[in-house]
Amino acid sequence: MAPDLTLTLVQADLHWHDAAANRAQFDALLAAHAQPTDLIVLPEMFTTGFSMDAAGQAETMDGPTVAWLRATAARHDAVVTGSVIIREGGHYYNRLLWARPDGTLAHYDKRHLFTFAGEHRTYTAGRGGPPVEAWRGWRICPLVCYDLRFPVWSRNPAAAPYDLLLYVANWPAVRRGPWQVLLQARALENLACVAGVNRVGTDGSGHAYAGDSALLDARGQYLAEAGDAVGCFTRTLSWADLQDFRAKFPALQDGDAFALTL
């Protein structure tokens, strides 16, 4: 049996194109919160806001934000995750980084690029299947923003199910209804806990964000709702409750077999 898992969702008004100011803001928010946690979740493009200026804003994997993530994970003895604009091999990626306390790092490049905003013209889509990270006895699938609209991508396999599905996002206020509905739908259909971390405020392109970061259990019930507040929201997920619910309602075993074409 795995231990319970404590998550800290960090919702903030991001400084446009100012990575140092954003790192300092997250340092201050986490220092003021000061609660033990296993997993700290930051928004999508948490150093810049959702920007198409990849050439001007991108960092490398040996840049200051990756170093900051490693140091923050070690300081809090927790995984720290969020996405950053990364330049690698002549391409730009909207890259989710997964920094562990021991200094090791995993990453996932956003698969579904938001063509409505021209993201596909600036960034390269990720390759390979959805990631699953093992952390303190839990299997966790971390995805990025627009991935939320594609349920096949996050489909939970009955043979080796993940326990927590999470999304880091810059999801505009004009579409806040779908954000809320889809987070709940992903929990219900996958019999998994779901975390979604969004931002608040208005970005440099004039887009407003309502926040609505949330944590839901596998029944689709809200365990935390951030509304439009800036701050850290910490809750603990019960391993026993998740396994008990899956045993009593084993719907994953009745899913259709299929294979993704990647």
C-alpha positions as CSV (number, residue, x, y, z in Angstrom):
1,M,0.0,0.0,0.0
2,A,1.3,3.4,-1.0
3,P,1.3,6.4,1.5
4,D,-1.1,9.3,1.0
5,L,0.1,12.0,-1.4
6,T,0.2,15.7,-0.5
7,L,-0.1,18.2,-3.4
8,T,0.5,21.9,-3.5
9,L,-1.1,23.7,-6.4
10,V,0.5,27.2,-6.9
11,Q,-1.7,29.7,-8.7
12,A,-0.2,33.1,-9.6
13,D,-0.5,36.2,-11.8
14,L,2.6,35.6,-14.1
15,H,5.0,38.4,-14.9
16,W,5.0,38.7,-18.7
17,H,8.4,37.7,-20.2
18,D,10.2,38.0,-16.9
19,A,11.6,34.7,-15.8
20,A,13.6,36.0,-12.9
21,A,10.5,37.8,-11.5
22,N,8.4,34.7,-11.8
23,R,11.0,32.5,-10.1
24,A,11.2,35.0,-7.3
25,Q,7.4,35.1,-7.0
26,F,7.1,31.3,-6.7
27,D,9.9,31.3,-4.1
28,A,8.0,33.9,-2.0
29,L,4.7,32.0,-2.4
30,L,6.2,28.7,-1.3
31,A,8.1,30.3,1.6
32,A,5.0,31.9,2.9
33,H,3.0,28.7,2.6
34,A,5.6,26.5,4.4
35,Q,3.6,23.2,4.5
36,P,5.2,19.8,3.9
37,T,4.3,18.4,0.5
38,D,5.2,15.7,-2.0
39,L,4.4,17.5,-5.2
40,I,4.4,21.2,-6.2
41,V,2.5,22.0,-9.4
42,L,3.1,25.3,-11.2
43,P,1.3,26.6,-14.3
44,E,2.1,26.2,-18.0
45,M,5.0,28.5,-19.2
46,F,5.4,29.6,-15.6
47,T,8.4,31.8,-16.4
48,T,6.9,33.8,-19.2
49,G,3.2,33.5,-19.6
50,F,1.8,31.8,-22.8
51,S,4.1,33.4,-25.3
52,M,4.8,32.9,-29.0
53,D,8.1,34.8,-28.6
54,A,10.1,31.5,-28.3
55,A,13.2,33.0,-29.9
56,G,13.4,35.7,-27.3
57,Q,12.2,33.8,-24.2
58,A,13.5,30.2,-24.6
59,E,16.0,28.7,-22.2
60,T,18.1,25.6,-22.5
61,M,18.1,22.5,-20.3
62,D,21.2,23.9,-18.6
63,G,19.6,27.3,-18.0
64,P,18.6,29.1,-14.9
65,T,15.0,27.8,-14.6
66,V,16.1,24.1,-14.7
67,A,18.7,24.9,-12.0
68,W,16.0,26.7,-10.0
69,L,13.6,23.7,-10.3
70,R,16.3,21.3,-9.1
71,A,17.1,23.6,-6.1
72,T,13.4,24.1,-5.3
73,A,12.7,20.4,-5.4
74,A,15.7,19.7,-3.0
75,R,14.7,22.5,-0.7
76,H,11.1,21.3,-0.3
77,D,11.9,17.5,-0.6
78,A,9.2,17.4,-3.3
79,V,8.8,17.0,-7.0
80,V,8.3,20.4,-8.7
81,T,6.6,20.5,-12.1
82,G,5.4,23.1,-14.6
83,S,6.1,23.9,-18.2
84,V,8.8,26.2,-19.7
85,I,9.8,27.4,-23.2
86,I,12.9,25.3,-24.0
87,R,15.2,25.5,-27.0
88,E,16.9,22.2,-28.0
89,G,18.3,20.9,-31.3
90,G,17.1,23.8,-33.3
91,H,13.5,23.4,-32.1
92,Y,11.4,25.2,-29.5
93,Y,9.2,23.1,-27.1
94,N,6.5,23.8,-24.6
95,R,8.2,21.4,-22.2
96,L,6.8,20.2,-18.9
97,L,9.7,19.6,-16.5
98,W,9.6,17.1,-13.6
99,A,12.3,17.9,-11.1
100,R,12.9,15.4,-8.3
101,P,14.6,16.2,-4.9
102,D,17.6,14.1,-5.8
103,G,18.4,16.4,-8.8
104,T,17.2,14.0,-11.5
105,L,14.8,15.4,-14.2
106,A,12.2,14.0,-16.6
107,H,10.3,16.0,-19.2
108,Y,7.3,15.8,-21.5
109,D,6.9,18.0,-24.6
110,K,3.3,19.2,-25.1
111,R,1.7,16.9,-27.7
112,H,-1.4,18.9,-28.6
113,L,-0.4,22.4,-29.7
114,F,-3.0,25.1,-29.7
115,T,-3.4,25.9,-33.4
116,F,-6.1,28.6,-32.6
117,A,-3.2,30.7,-31.1
118,G,-0.6,29.6,-33.7
119,E,1.3,27.5,-31.2
120,H,2.0,24.9,-33.9
121,R,3.8,27.6,-36.0
122,T,6.3,28.3,-33.2
123,Y,6.7,25.1,-31.2
124,T,7.4,21.4,-32.1
125,A,4.9,18.9,-30.8
126,G,6.1,16.1,-28.5
127,R,6.7,12.6,-29.7
128,G,5.9,9.3,-28.0
129,G,3.0,8.4,-25.7
130,P,1.7,10.1,-22.6
131,P,4.2,10.1,-19.7
132,V,3.7,8.3,-16.4
133,E,6.0,9.2,-13.5
134,A,6.3,7.0,-10.4
135,W,6.5,9.1,-7.2
136,R,6.2,7.9,-3.6
137,G,4.1,4.9,-4.6
138,W,1.8,6.8,-6.9
139,R,1.7,6.7,-10.7
140,I,1.2,10.2,-12.1
141,C,0.4,11.3,-15.7
142,P,1.4,15.0,-16.1
143,L,0.1,16.8,-19.2
144,V,-0.1,20.4,-20.6
145,C,-3.2,22.6,-21.0
146,Y,-4.8,21.8,-24.4
147,D,-4.1,18.1,-23.9
148,L,-7.1,18.3,-21.6
149,R,-9.5,18.4,-24.6
150,F,-8.3,15.1,-25.9
151,P,-9.6,12.2,-23.7
152,V,-8.0,9.4,-25.8
153,W,-4.6,10.9,-24.9
154,S,-5.2,10.6,-21.2
155,R,-7.1,7.3,-21.3
156,N,-6.2,5.2,-18.2
157,P,-5.1,1.7,-19.1
158,A,-6.7,-1.0,-16.9
159,A,-3.5,-3.2,-17.0
160,A,-1.3,-0.5,-15.4
161,P,-3.5,2.5,-14.4
162,Y,-2.1,5.8,-13.2
163,D,-3.5,7.2,-10.0
164,L,-3.2,11.0,-10.6
165,L,-3.7,12.9,-13.8
166,L,-2.5,16.5,-13.8
167,Y,-2.6,19.5,-16.1
168,V,-0.5,22.6,-16.0
169,A,-2.2,25.4,-18.0
170,N,-2.7,28.9,-19.2
171,W,-6.4,28.5,-19.8
172,P,-8.2,31.8,-20.7
173,A,-11.2,33.0,-18.7
174,V,-13.4,33.1,-21.8
175,R,-13.3,29.2,-21.8
176,R,-13.4,28.7,-18.0
177,G,-16.6,26.6,-18.3
178,P,-14.9,23.9,-20.4
179,W,-11.9,23.9,-18.1
180,Q,-14.1,23.0,-15.1
181,V,-16.2,20.5,-17.0
182,L,-13.3,18.7,-18.6
183,L,-11.3,18.3,-15.4
184,Q,-14.3,16.6,-13.8
185,A,-14.8,14.4,-16.9
186,R,-11.2,13.3,-16.9
187,A,-11.5,12.2,-13.2
188,L,-14.8,10.3,-13.8
189,E,-13.8,8.5,-17.0
190,N,-10.3,7.5,-15.7
191,L,-11.2,6.6,-12.1
192,A,-8.3,8.8,-11.1
193,C,-7.6,11.9,-9.0
194,V,-7.1,15.0,-11.2
195,A,-5.2,18.2,-10.5
196,G,-5.4,21.3,-12.8
197,V,-3.2,24.4,-12.2
198,N,-4.0,27.6,-14.1
199,R,-2.9,31.2,-13.8
200,V,-4.8,34.4,-13.0
201,G,-4.5,38.0,-14.3
202,T,-4.0,39.3,-17.8
203,D,-1.0,38.4,-20.0
204,G,1.0,40.6,-22.4
205,S,-1.3,39.6,-25.3
206,G,-4.4,40.9,-23.5
207,H,-5.8,37.5,-22.5
208,A,-7.5,37.3,-19.1
209,Y,-7.3,34.2,-16.9
210,A,-9.7,33.2,-14.2
211,G,-7.6,30.7,-12.3
212,D,-9.9,28.0,-11.1
213,S,-7.0,25.6,-10.2
214,A,-8.6,22.6,-8.6
215,L,-8.0,19.1,-7.2
216,L,-10.6,16.4,-7.7
217,D,-10.9,12.8,-6.4
218,A,-11.8,9.9,-8.6
219,R,-15.5,10.4,-8.0
220,G,-15.2,13.9,-9.6
221,Q,-15.7,15.6,-6.3
222,Y,-13.7,18.8,-5.6
223,L,-11.1,18.6,-2.8
224,A,-9.7,22.1,-3.5
225,E,-10.9,25.0,-5.6
226,A,-8.6,28.1,-5.8
227,G,-11.1,30.5,-7.5
228,D,-9.2,33.6,-8.6
229,A,-6.9,33.8,-5.6
230,V,-3.1,34.0,-5.8
231,G,-1.4,31.5,-3.5
232,C,-0.6,27.9,-2.6
233,F,-3.4,25.3,-2.1
234,T,-2.3,22.1,-0.3
235,R,-4.4,19.0,0.0
236,T,-3.7,15.3,0.7
237,L,-5.0,12.5,-1.5
238,S,-5.9,9.2,0.2
239,W,-4.5,6.1,-1.3
240,A,-6.9,3.9,0.6
241,D,-9.9,5.9,-0.6
242,L,-8.8,5.7,-4.2
243,Q,-8.2,1.9,-4.1
244,D,-11.5,1.3,-2.3
245,F,-13.5,3.3,-4.9
246,R,-11.8,1.4,-7.8
247,A,-12.5,-2.0,-6.1
248,K,-16.2,-1.1,-5.6
249,F,-16.6,0.4,-9.1
250,P,-14.1,-1.3,-11.4
251,A,-15.1,0.4,-14.6
252,L,-11.6,0.5,-16.1
253,Q,-11.7,-3.2,-16.8
254,D,-14.7,-2.7,-19.2
255,G,-12.9,-0.2,-21.4
256,D,-12.4,-0.8,-25.1
257,A,-9.0,-2.0,-26.3
258,F,-7.2,0.4,-28.7
259,A,-3.8,1.6,-29.6
260,L,-2.7,5.2,-30.2
261,T,-1.2,6.2,-33.6
262,L,1.8,8.3,-32.6
